[in-house]
Amino acid sequence: MIKQTLKLSFSLLTFIFLMNIAYSQVKSTSPTTFTDKDMVQWDYSSKVIGEDYTIYVHFPPGYDTTKTKYPVLYMTDGDWNMTVAMNCFNMLRQDYETTEALIVGIGYGERTNQRSRDLNPATGGPKFISFIEQEVIPFIQSKYRVSDNKALYGYSYGGMFTTMVLFEHPNLFNMIFIGAPGNNGNELIPSAKKYFANNHNLNSRVFLGVGSFEHTTAKNIEDFKAYMESQHCEGLDIATAITPNAGHGAALAQVMQNAIAFAYCKKHKEISVPVKDLQQYIGTYVIAGDTKDHFKLFIADNKLHFSNNDNPPITFVPFAKDSFFMYENERDEVFFHAEGGKMYILYSPLHEKPTRLDKVN
């Protein structure tokens, strides 16, 4: 990475009656804490369904020391998805500027798991989304410092469930994540066609993912993306990612990480810059005030590259005419400026003071 080549150390109101439902159904006055101090759980008795559930809440870094209102990522299968999601955020923030979120998982705790009922649109799905809308969301909004930005993630049965929510409750969540939807994703396009028979727009960010060994589901997901894009919805942002060499179980963690990266990580959009415009940047640079190390910028394969001594070169990828990033570490950005007719670089690691490199020839 560029930090190695530079040899520097860079650190890398809700309706009142809904509120009352939420408060009245909590079975304890305070949540149960985990070994991980950033997560708690609540035992919650649902009036909508008439059964008890466990609601897990994970706090983002800085929650206790700021007044920030955080977006909420709601997750089905909270009994096991919570720890995966926590680790996804932990890993991604090392490489990307990340929007932190409060993570809320809905599960069963030590009770009988009823996911095949609750997440199946043909059985308990309609009641389960009513439980989330009328009880879980108001409860979270009443207890925690959250914004109106809400996302819903589901995998397998959960992917069938989030597909249903996307089209039958299109305004409930800002983002919907559909992981390896059950029934091979055969209901994706039919659900969309039913929706667009009476609607002309869909305001949502949508991510779909699956392992490549689920061949039929992978094809249905890509066909669904193409169909959705053909509707030309102004408010729709849709992305897919097929996890290579993975089946249903092995793909789960990567699908979730791809969904979280899509929604919460700043990713640059690569643009094309003519080689003639890149040529002004080539040459030798030194760190301002420290001339012992020399860094070279050169063009190869119509791309701008950065090198130092025997280290492998790094490609500078443009996201504006004079602004670049590196796929190896999108947290860092590179900006070119001219002063007194001489070119210089500002290398800007996230949350760190920029380093200036002056062009010497």
N, C-alpha and C positions, 0 to 999 in steps of 0.2 A: 504494500500500500504506500501511498505518497508520504505518510508520516514516517515510514521506514527510510525512504529514499532521502528525505530531508534531514534525517538524523536528529529530529527534534522530538521532544516529549509532549504530545498533545493528548489530553484526556478526552481519550475518546468519550287555577288552583283548581286544582282538580275539584270536581263537584263534592260538596260537603257529605252527601250521603255515601259516596264511594269512599271517602276518607274514613267515614265511620265504620264501614264494612271492614276496611283494612285493619283498623285499630282493634276492632272487637274480636277478630279471629286469631290474633296472635296468642299462642298458648303460654307464653312466658313474658315477664316484664322486661327482660334483657336477653340478648342473644348469647348463644354458647360460643366461646372462643376456641380457636384451634391452636395447635403448636405454632403454626404460622400466624403471627399476631395481626397480619393484614387481612385475615379472613375470619368471618363469623358465620354462624348458621342460626336460623329461626325455625321453630316448629310452628306450622301455620295450618289452621283448620279452615278449609274452603267451604263456604256456604253454597257456592255455585255447584260444586261437584258432590259435596257432602262427605269428603274424606280429608285426611291429614296429609300434608306435604312438608318437605324440608326445603327451605329457601337458603341458599348459600350466597354470601356477599363478600366479594374481594375488593379491597380498597386500593386505588392506584397510588404510586409513590407521590408523596407530598400532600396526600389528602388531609392529614392532621395539621399541616402547617400553612395551608393556603385557604383562601375563601373562594376558590375556583368552583364553578359548577361543572361537573363532569358528564360526558355522554354515558349512556348505559348500554352495555352489551348483555342482552338476555339470552340464556342458553337453555335448551332442552337437555335432558339427560345430565342434569347438574351433578349427579353423584360421581361421575367420572370425567365429565368435560371440563370441570372447573380447573383442575390441576393442569390439564393440557393447555387451556387458554392462558393461565398464569405464566406457564413456561414459554409459550409463544411470544407473549409481550416481552418477557425478560430477554429472549434471544433477539427479537427484532429491533429493540431499542439500541442494541449495540451497533447496528448498521444503518439505521434510519432515524430521521427525526420523527418521533412518534407522538400521536395524540393519545393521551392516557384516558382510560375508561374505567368506570365502575363495572365490575363483572358480576352478574346475578345469574345463578344457576338454580333451576327448579328440578328437584328430585324427590326421592322417596325415603332416603335415609335407611333405617333398618326395616322399613315396612316392605310389603310385597311390591315389586316393581310392576307398574301398570302401563309401561310405555307402549306396548302393542295395542292397548285400548286408547290411551290418551292422545297419542301422536298419529293415529290413523284417522284420516278425514272421514272415512266411512263409518267410524264407530264413535269414539269419544273426542275426536278432534274439535268439533264445534264447541263442546262444553269447555274443553281445555283452553281454547283461545279466549272464551268468555271469562274464565277464571283468571287468566293473565291480564286481560284488559280491565276487568272490573275490580280485581282484588290485588294482584301482585304489583302491577304498575303503580296504582295509587299508594300502596303501602311503601314501596321504595321511594316514591316522590315525597312522602310524608316524613320519612325517617332520615333520608340522606340528601346531600347537597348535589343535585343532579340537574342537567339541562334537559331541554325537550328533545334532544337528539337521541333516538333509540334505535337499536339494531336487534335482530333476532337470528340466532344460529340454530340449525338442526342438521343431524346426520342420520342417514338411513331412514328409519321411520320418521325421524326428525326432519329429514329433507322433504318427505311427503307433506309433513305438517307445515313447514315454512312455505312450500309451494302453495298450499291452500290459503295461508295467511296473505301471501303476496297479492293474490287475485280476489279474495273474498273480504279482506280487510286492508285495502291498499293504502289507507291513510294512517294506519296505526303505527307503523315503523318507518323510519327514514331509510333503513338498509335491511335487506333480507339476504341471508346466506343459506344456500341450498347445497348440502353435502351428500353425495352418493345417494340420491333419492331412491327409496324403495320402489318396487314394481318396475325396476329398470328405467325409471324416469319416463315411463310411457304416458303419464298424465301431464307432463310439462306442456306440450303444445296444445292438447285438448283444453287444458285449463286456461291457457292464454287465449285461444280462439273464443271460448265462451265469454271471457272478459271483454275482448275487443268487439264482440257483437254489439255491445251497448256502450262502449267507452272508446275514446280516441287518444287518450294520453295516460301515461303511468309515471307518477313522480316517485322514483325510487332508485337507489343504488343496489344492484343485484349481483351477487357472486355465486357461481356454481363450480363445484369441483368434484372429482372422483378419481380413483385409481385406474390406470390404463388397462389393467387386466379385466375390468368390468366393461367389456367392449360395447355391448348394447347401450349401457347407460352413458358411456362416453360419447357415443354417436348421437344419442338423443339430446345430450346437453349441448353439443355443438350445433345441432339442428335447431334447437330451441333458441340459442343465441342469435342465429341467423334470422329466424322468424321474428324475434323481438326487434331486432335492428331494422327489419323491413317495415315495421309499423311507424318508424320515424317519430318516436315519442320525444318531445323536447326535454322532458324531465327525467329520462331514463339514462342511467349509466350502468352498463352490464359488462361483466368480465367472466371468463372461464379459465380454469387451469386443470390440466390432466396430469396427475402425478405418475411419473413413469415407473414401470416395473413394480406395481403395487396392486394388491387386491383390496377387498372391502375393508378388512381390519387394518392392514398395514398402511393404508392411505390416510387414515383418519387424522393423524397429527399434522401431516403435511397439508391436507385440505384445509384444516382449521387455520394453520399458519398463513396459507395463501389468502384466506378470507380476511384475516386480521390485517395482513399487510395491505391488501386492497383498500380496506376501509380506514385504517388508522395510521398508515405510514406514508410520509411524504416521498413520492417517487417522481423523479424528473421525467419529462417527456422529451425524448431525443428529437432534435430537428436536424435538417440537412443544411450545411454551410458549404458554399463552393470552395474548392481548394484554393482558388486565387485569394479568397478572403482569409483563409487560414495561414497563408504564407507570411503575413505580417507578424505572426507570432513566433516563427521559428528563429532559433539562435541559442546563445549561451546566456544563462542567468546565474546570478549569485544572490545569496541572502543579504539584504541590506545590513551593512555594518559587519558582515562576516564573509570575506571573499575566499576562504580556504576551500570551500566546496563549490563545484561548478555543475550546473544542471542544464541539460540540452533538451530543446524542443525541436522535433523534426516531423516531417510528413511521410507516411508510408501507407500504401493502400488507401489513399485519399482521406486519411485520418490523422489527427494531431496526436503525437506521442511525447511523453515526458520520460527522461532517463537520467540516471546518476550512476557513474562508474560502471560496475559490472552487474548492477541490479537489473532485473527484467524491466523493460519499458512498460509504462502504464498509458492507456489510451484516455485522452481528455475528450469527453463526449459533450457536444454542444446542446444546451437547452435555450440559449439565446446567442446572438451573433458573437458576443464577447464574454459569454458566461458558460462554464463547463462543469461537468461532474465526472465521477468515476464510478463505474458499476461495482467496483470492489468495495466502495464505501460511500454510499450516497449521503451520508451525514456531512461530508466535506464538499465545499464548492470552490471553484477557481474563477477569478475575475481578471480580465486584462484591462489595463488602463494606459493612457499615454500622458506624459507630463514633460513639457519642454521638448516635444518631439521625440522622447525616448519612451519605449515600452516598459511596463513593469507588471508583475503579477501580484495579486492578493490571494493567498491561499487561506481559506476561511473554514476551519473546523467548527462544528456546531458548538455554540456556547463558549468558544475560545477566542482570544484576540487574534486577528489575522496576522499572517507573516508575509512580509513584502519581499519579493525577489526582483531585482533589477536586471534588465537586459544589458549585457556588456558588449556583445557583438552578434 
